[in-house]
Amino acid sequence: MSTPKRLRVLIILCACALPAAALAAQPGWYVAIDGGLARYGGIAGDAEQWVSITPSASPPPGMVVTNFQSSLRQHDLNHAGYRMAFGYQFNPYFGIEGSYATLGSIHASGDGRVDMSAANGFLPLEAVATFANTAKLQTWGWELAATGSWPLGTHWSLLGRVGVFDSHTSLDIASAPAPPPPGGLIATFVNELRSRWEPTFGVGVGFSPVDHWAVRLDWDRYLSLGNRDTIMGRFNVNLLSLGVVYTL
């Protein structure tokens, strides 16, 4: 089928669907709550940076530090996330929505060792101190988005969302002696907070079995979170969620 014919068929199908579809989404205020799985993308390399933090070295008298080594032991990329929303549907096709979203937190851990030897280089004195690292990254914020819907019938509709996210991202790192040594290492703590507006968009499908109530399955992407210029790094978050909507 040629492109013009496909276009004509699409227009005819849409025209036939609209009279019945207009019942799928009525204008008015609504509230919604969504929950699901948040996945942090592009974070694996940053986790290596987080556990490269080492304790401050304070060698015993007569000793000097000769080597630091650290490695990533484990990290996770997924966590539970949820969103609470309040919106207004202008007509069956367009609306506006404000929400508060928390994208959960992810964790990384690692360990390392510090080698020390005699300062004069002659005496056969050596010491090894071990340490453990833990890191926690979490993101939350307010979202304002324009919404679109394309009714597929009296009950089903396709959903879309594009807007901005007032993101707040926190990174906490602790590097502490493990087990506590007789001396030589002092625990180090790093805390970084990044707040900025970033773009977000999403798509989904809605189902309204009865008046005033609907369920929706959404996939949303939050872009360019974090801080590229620091150890926090830059990353994206995908939120796959299932929600309930009540029209007031």
Backbone hydrogen bonds, N-H to C=O, Kabsch-Sander energy under -0.5 kcal/mol:
donor,donor_aa,acceptor,acceptor_aa,energy
6,R,2,S,-2.4
7,L,3,T,-2.4
8,R,4,P,-2.1
9,V,5,K,-2.5
10,L,6,R,-2.4
11,I,7,L,-2.3
12,I,8,R,-2.3
13,L,9,V,-2.5
14,C,10,L,-2.4
15,A,11,I,-2.4
16,C,12,I,-2.1
17,A,13,L,-1.8
18,L,14,C,-2.0
21,A,17,A,-2.6
22,A,18,L,-2.1
23,L,20,A,-1.3
24,A,21,A,-2.7
28,G,89,Q,-2.0
30,Y,87,G,-2.4
31,V,246,Y,-2.3
32,A,85,A,-2.2
33,I,244,V,-1.8
34,D,83,R,-2.9
35,G,242,L,-1.7
36,G,81,G,-2.7
37,L,240,L,-2.2
38,A,36,G,-0.5
38,A,79,H,-3.7
39,R,37,L,-0.5
39,R,238,N,-3.0
40,Y,77,L,-2.9
41,G,39,R,-0.6
41,G,236,N,-3.1
47,A,43,I,-2.1
48,E,44,A,-1.0
49,Q,45,G,-1.0
50,W,46,D,-2.1
51,V,47,A,-1.7
52,S,49,Q,-1.4
53,I,50,W,-1.0
56,S,186,I,-2.2
58,S,184,G,-3.2
63,M,60,P,-2.1
64,V,117,S,-2.7
66,T,115,D,-3.0
67,N,115,D,-1.4
69,Q,113,R,-2.2
71,S,111,D,-2.4
73,R,109,S,-2.6
74,Q,109,S,-1.7
76,D,107,H,-1.9
79,H,38,A,-2.2
81,G,36,G,-2.3
82,Y,102,T,-2.1
83,R,34,D,-2.6
84,M,100,Y,-2.4
85,A,32,A,-2.9
86,F,98,G,-2.8
87,G,30,Y,-2.5
88,Y,96,I,-2.7
89,Q,28,G,-2.9
90,F,88,Y,-0.7
90,F,94,F,-1.6
91,N,94,F,-1.5
95,G,147,T,-2.1
96,I,88,Y,-2.2
97,E,145,A,-2.7
98,G,86,F,-2.6
99,S,143,E,-2.5
100,Y,84,M,-2.5
101,A,141,G,-2.9
102,T,82,Y,-2.4
103,L,139,T,-2.5
106,I,137,L,-2.5
108,A,135,A,-2.1
109,S,74,Q,-2.6
110,G,133,N,-2.0
111,D,71,S,-1.7
112,G,131,F,-2.0
113,R,69,Q,-2.1
114,V,129,A,-3.0
115,D,67,N,-2.7
116,M,127,A,-2.8
117,S,64,V,-2.3
118,A,125,L,-1.5
119,A,62,G,-3.4
121,G,118,A,-0.8
125,L,123,L,-2.2
126,E,124,P,-0.5
127,A,116,M,-2.3
129,A,114,V,-2.4
131,F,112,G,-1.9
132,A,176,A,-2.6
133,N,110,G,-2.4
134,T,174,A,-2.1
135,A,108,A,-2.7
136,K,172,D,-2.2
137,L,106,I,-2.5
138,Q,170,S,-2.1
139,T,104,G,-1.4
140,W,168,H,-2.0
141,G,101,A,-2.0
142,W,166,D,-0.9
143,E,99,S,-3.0
144,L,164,V,-2.2
145,A,97,E,-2.6
146,A,162,V,-2.7
147,T,95,G,-2.4
148,G,160,G,-2.4
149,S,93,Y,-2.1
150,W,158,L,-2.4
152,L,156,W,-2.8
153,G,156,W,-0.9
157,S,206,G,-1.7
158,L,150,W,-2.2
159,L,204,G,-2.7
160,G,148,G,-2.3
161,R,202,G,-2.4
162,V,146,A,-2.0
163,G,200,T,-2.8
164,V,144,L,-2.4
165,F,198,E,-3.4
166,D,142,W,-3.6
167,S,165,F,-1.8
167,S,196,R,-1.7
168,H,140,W,-2.4
169,T,194,R,-2.9
170,S,138,Q,-2.6
171,L,192,E,-2.7
172,D,136,K,-2.5
173,I,190,V,-3.0
174,A,134,T,-2.5
175,S,188,T,-3.0
176,A,132,A,-2.3
178,A,130,T,-1.9
178,A,179,P,-0.5
186,I,56,S,-2.7
188,T,175,S,-2.9
190,V,173,I,-2.8
192,E,171,L,-2.5
194,R,169,T,-2.8
196,R,167,S,-1.8
198,E,165,F,-2.3
200,T,163,G,-2.0
201,F,221,R,-1.7
202,G,161,R,-2.5
203,V,219,W,-2.2
204,G,159,L,-1.9
205,V,217,L,-2.0
206,G,157,S,-3.1
207,F,215,V,-2.9
208,S,155,H,-2.5
210,V,213,W,-0.6
213,W,210,V,-1.2
214,A,245,V,-2.0
215,V,207,F,-2.7
216,R,243,G,-2.2
217,L,205,V,-2.6
218,D,216,R,-0.5
218,D,241,S,-2.6
219,W,203,V,-3.0
220,D,239,L,-2.4
221,R,201,F,-3.1
222,Y,237,V,-3.0
223,L,199,P,-2.2
223,L,221,R,-0.5
225,L,235,F,-2.6
227,N,233,G,-2.0
230,T,227,N,-1.3
233,G,227,N,-1.5
233,G,230,T,-0.9
235,F,225,L,-1.9
236,N,41,G,-1.4
237,V,222,Y,-2.2
238,N,39,R,-2.5
239,L,220,D,-3.0
240,L,37,L,-2.5
240,L,238,N,-0.5
241,S,218,D,-2.4
241,S,239,L,-0.6
242,L,35,G,-2.5
243,G,216,R,-3.1
244,V,33,I,-2.1
245,V,214,A,-3.2
246,Y,31,V,-2.8
247,T,212,H,-2.7
248,L,29,W,-2.4
